[in-house]
């Protein structure tokens, strides 16, 4: 999987636009002006340097915030609701928040369409295919089995990383597999958009993630939900109405990224990241990329219906460049 030490280079130019033959039926034709416009936007974005936080001091095994302090931090940390880049004191990019990020790559006539499409797809998925009970092949689901869908191949301890265990939700049959297939077909513009944004934010990481994704797609049932050649994240977690407690994503590579976006009709539900000294207001259409393995995070209280979609890739030490 991607190297544990992230790139701290400036935002880089992305490759030339894709040929027409590279597009799947559900993908959207890409605006050729997006890469330079996005690069310019990123270069002008406000940067917060966390002066007392060095990359070398971050550790995915850090002790979680005590329950007694969670409420206080949730209530007192300032709320971020505008574009922002966060860097460590030694210049490593830790997080990038894009307000209305899902609209960035598309022209005016498509504004808001991804959020509407994804909301419809989520309601259909949960109605036709509720989350499965936890199994030994799907670690970590026991506590929240009614709220959480995991779509990914799991690399597990004691097995070759080149032969990961497949999450049962993408390795089932009949009605469930059909529901999952339809869901990924309908959210393909979302996956396409997340990948385009990630390519702009960290080109080197995007290319490495895509290499790993392509390997796993050829080896597992991940191929059944491959709907865009932009795709680079090997897993998607879909979380419904769940206030995630303090955690680090310890299965992620230490220098790795996750992408988070939310849909629904809700109030609250900010993502609290105490190391960044703020909580981030994730409204429908916003996108946050951050180093979830080393940045402790949790979800603030909320009311209403809130879905979070988290794009991630599990660590894979055996796949070399």
N, C-alpha and C positions, 0 to 999 in steps of 0.2 A: 504494500500500500504506500501512499505518499510518504516521503521522508519525514522523520520526526522534527527536523529543523525547517521551519517555513521560510519561504523567500521573503526578503524585506526590500525587494527592488521596487522601483516606481511602477505604476500601472503601465502595461505594455500594449503595443498595438496587437490586435487580434488578426488571425489569418484572413485571407480574402474570402469573399462571400461564397456560399455553397452553390454547386451546380443544381439545376432543376431536377436532375435524375436522382439526387440524394434525398429528396423529400418523400415522406410517407403521406398517405391520403389525408390523415387527420391533422397534419402539421399546417401551420400558416406560412405563407410566403413571407420571407423576411425582408424588411426594409433595409436596403443597401446602405442607407445613411446612418444606421444605428451605431456601428462600431466607432467611427470618429466622434459622433455626438456623445456617446457614453464615455469615451475616453476623456473628452474635454470636461464633461460633467464631473467625473471622478477626480480629475486633477484640480478642480476648483472647490471640491467638497471640504467642509470644515473638518479639521483634524484635531482630535483630543489626544494628547500624549499623557498617559498615566504615569506621572513622574516617579512614583514609588513602586512601580511594578516592572521588574526585569523579566525578559523571557526565560532567562536561566533559572529564575526563582519559581517558575510555574511548574506544577507537578499534578498529574492526573490523580494521584493517590492522596491529595490533601484532605484533611478532616473537614466534614461538612459543617456548615454553620449550625450552632445549637438552636434547638426549637425555640428557646426563649428569645433569641435574637432575630429570628426570621420575621416575626410580626413587626418589630421595631424598624428593621431595615426596609421592609416593604412599605411601611408608612412614611418613612423619612427620606428615602433616596429620591432625588429629583427625577421627573419623568422626561424622557427624550421622545420627541415626536417629529423630528426633522432629520434630513440627511446628515450622516456623521461617519467618519472613519476614526477608529480607535487604534492607537499604536502603543506599544510598550515603551519604556524609557530608553531602551536600546534599539528602537526603530523597527520592531517587528509588528506587522499588521495583525491585530487581534480580532477586529470585528468591523463590518461595514453594514450600515443600516440605510436602506433605500425606501423613502416614503413613496408610496404608490409605485413601487419597483416593478410590479407586474405589467404596468402600462408603458414602461420606458421603451421597450423595443418596437412598439407598434404605433401606427398612425392613429389619428383622432377617431376614426370610425370604429376602431376596436377597443377604445378606452372602456374599462370596466367589464369587458366581455369574459375575460378569464375567470374573474370572481364569480360571475353568474353561472358560468358553465360548470365550474368546480363545485359550487354549492348544490346544484342539481344532481351532479354525479355522486356526491357524498350522501345525499338523502336517499338516492336509489340504492347505493351500496349497502348502507346500514339497514335498509328495509328488506332487501333481498338476500343479504349475506352477512348476518351479525358476526362479530369477532368470534373466532374459535376459542374453546377452552385451551389453557396452556398445555404444552407437551414438552417432553425433554428436548425436542428439536426447536422449540420456540422459547428460549430462556427469557425470564423477566416478565412474563405476562400474567403470572398468577394473581397478583394483587389487583389488576385493573382489566380483567379479561372482558368485561362488558363495554369497555371504552376504546380499546386499542386494536388496530389492525397493523400487522407487520408484514411487509412484502419485501423479501430479500432472501439471498442465500446466506446461511449462517456458517462462518468458519468456526469450528469448535476445537477445543483443547483435545489433543491426542489424535487429531486427524490431519491429513495433509491439507494445507490451505488451497491446494489445487483441486481438491475434491470436497467442497463445502457441503454441509447439510442444508437441504432446501427447506425454507419455511413452508409449512403445510398449506398456507393460504395461496401459494403459487405453485403448489404441487398436488392439488386436489383434483377432483373430477366433477363431471356433471354440472349441476346448477351453480355450485360455488365457483368453480373455475370460470364458467361463463360470465358470472357477475364480476369477477375480478378482471377478466379480459375487457368487458365493456367499460368498467371504471377507468382502466388505464388508457383505453382508446379515447374516452371523452376528456381525460385530463392531459392528453398529449401536448396541447399548446402550453399548459403549465410547465410540464417537464422541459419542453423546448425553451421556454422563457427563462426558467431557473438556470438552465445550462448556458444560455447566452450571457446572462448576467455574470455567472461564475467565470466564464471565459474572459470577460472584460476585467474582472476583479483580480484574478490570479491565473494568468495564462498557463504558466508552468504546471501548477497544481491541476488545472482542468485537463490538460493533456495526459498527465499521469493517471488521474482518476479515470479518464476515458479508456486508457489502455487496460486498466484493471477491470473496468466494467465490461469491455469487449471480451476479455478472457473468460469472465464468469458467465456472460451471456452465452458463450459457445459451449460451456460445460454444464449448465444447469437450466432449470425451468424458467430462469429469468428471461430467456428468449421469448417465452409466451407472452410477456407483457412489454416487449420492446416495441415502442411506437414512434420513436424519433431517433434519427442518427446523431442528434445533438446530445443524447443522454450520456451522463458520466457518473452519476451516483448509483450505486448498486442496490440501495434500499430506500424504501419510503415507509415511514411510520405515520399513521393517520390516527389522531387522538381526538376523541369527542368528549367535551364537557368534563375534562379532567384537570384538576389543579395539581400539576406535577410538583412533587416536593423537592427540596434541595438535592442536587445531584451533579456529578460530572459524568460524561459519557465515556466511561473507562475503556470500552471496547474500541473506541475511535483511536486512530493514530494520534500521537501527542500534537503533531503539527497540522492535523487535519481540520477540515471545514465541515460544518453542516449548514444547510439552508432551511430557514423556517418562514412559513407564511400562514396566515389564518384567514378563515372565512366564517361567516355567521352573523347573527344579530345579538350583540353582547355589549356589556359595559365592564370595564376593568380588564383583568387578564393580562396585565403587563408582564413581560419577561424580566425578572430581576436578576442582574448580574453584578454582585457586590464588588468584584474586582475592578469593574469599569465605573463604579460609583454612580450608578444610575439604574433605573428600570426603563424598559423600552416599550413604548405603546405600539403594539402590533395590531393595527387596524386592517380590515380586509383590503388586500392588494399590496400591503407593505411587505418587504422582504428583508430578513436579517441573515447575514452570513457571519458565523463566529466559530471560534476554536472551542468547541464544546467539551473536549477531553480535559482541558486545563482551566476552563472558566466555569466555576460553580454557577448554577442557575436554578431558578424555580419560577413558578407561575403565581402571580398575585391573585387574590380572590376576584371572582367575576360573577355576573348575573347574565342570564340569557343562554343562548345556544352558541357554543364556541367550538369550532373545529380547528385543529392545528395540523399542518402537514410538514413533516420533517424529512428532508432529503439527506441521506448519510451514506457512508461506505465503511464497512468493517475493516479492521486492520488485516493486512495480508503480507506477512514478513517474507514469505517464500517467493513472491513474484518480484524478480529483479528487473531493473531497467535493461 
